[in-house]
Amino acid sequence: MGRAPLPSGSSLPAGAGIPPMPGAAAARGLPTQMQPKKEGPEQRTLVVGRGISVQGTVQDAERLVVEGTVESSMITAKELVVMPGGLFRGGVEVENAEIAGTVDGALTARGSLTVRGSGRLLGKAACHRLKVEDGGQITGQLEMLSEGSGAAKTAESAAEPVKSIEG
């Protein structure tokens, strides 16, 4: 049951016979909008896979993709993507967030916040632009940021009434 050795003097080019790996999102049959973006320079991405739990701090990740569970007091990144079945619990400050799983805590998106049809956002949220697909849920406090406002304003706005939006 062994493999025949390569004839002497011949060599295969690197990667020969190894099929290219499809993108993780494409392999799971995720919608196009949930697949990793391939534009621009590659970002430092941390993917917490299905069935994996992470607690603590995350540093220097530009893009955080949550398929499992992440619990953290505060994470700062460029982009947060919570996949269906994923859970992020704690605080996060990002440029853009896309929620198809569950976020339980405080989320600040200085750019856009998208809650997909399967997404749930519980707690405090602040964003500049908001999109909630049919079926997406936001329960708790929601603040729309104006141009030039930041996280400091969000932290001080705890006295505002609680709003509940279900799309």
Sequence and secondary structure as in RCSB ss.txt:
>XXXX:A:sequence
MGRAPLPSGSSLPAGAGIPPMPGAAAARGLPTQMQPKKEGPEQRTLVVGRGISVQGTVQDAERLVVEGTVESSMI
TAKELVVMPGGLFRGGVEVENAEIAGTVDGALTARGSLTVRGSGRLLGKAACHRLKVEDGGQITGQLEMLSEGSG
AAKTAESAAEPVKSIEG
>XXXX:A:secstr
       TT    TTTT      HHHHTT  GGGS   SSS   EEEE TT EEES   S SEEEESSEEEEEEE
E SEEEE TT EEEEEEEESEEEESSEEEEEEEEEEEEEE TT EEEEEEEEEEEEE TT EEEEEEEE  TT  
HHHHHH TTS  EEEE 
